[in-house]
């Protein structure tokens, strides 16, 4: 399998409690790779083939500005 990501059909964004622990799960256990990361903002874009996921830590970066809909 290639390490370079392919174009996804859909990229869900998951709001997580701890982005580091989420990266450990998704990358360590599930085999995803970090494609892009902003550690200071608690954000990571990960991929595995055509499966892409954005992880954003609650209360950090733009996730700190999320309000009620």
N, C-alpha and C positions, 0 to 999 in steps of 0.2 A: 504494500500500500504506500502511496506517496504521502510525504509529510506536508505537501502544499494543499491548502483547502480548495474545495470545488465550490461552485456557486450553489447556495442553498435555495430551496423553495420558500422557506419560512424560517425566521430567526426569533425564537421566543426570548423574552427578557425576564429573568427570574430575580425577584427581590429576595435577598438572602440575609440571614442574621450575621454571618461571618464569611466573607468572601474567601479568606485563606482556607478555611475548612471545606468550603464548597469546591475550591480548586483541587484540594487533596482528594476529594471524592471523585469528581468528574475526570481529572487528569490521572490521578494515581490508580484508581480502581477501574474506571470505565474506559481509559485509554485516550481521552481527548488531549489536545495540544493547546497551549495558550497561543492564540493568534495575535492578540493585542491586549495590552494591560495598562491601566492607570492606577498604580498601587495607592497613590495619595488620595484618590477618589473612590477607592473600594470598587473598582470596575475591572472586569476581565471579559474578553471575547474569546471563546474557546471553540474548537472545531474538531471533528473526526469525519473525514470524507465530506459528504454533503450535509451532515448534521452539524449545525452551528447553534450556539447558545450564548446569550449575553448574561453575565452574572453581575448584579449590582447590590452592594451592601446597604441595607436599610440605615438611614441616619447619616450617611457619608456621601459627599459629592452631590450630584443632582437628586439622589434618593432622599436627601434631607429636605427637599422642597416639595415632596409629594403631599398632596392634601386630599381631602374627601372629594369624590366626584359627585 
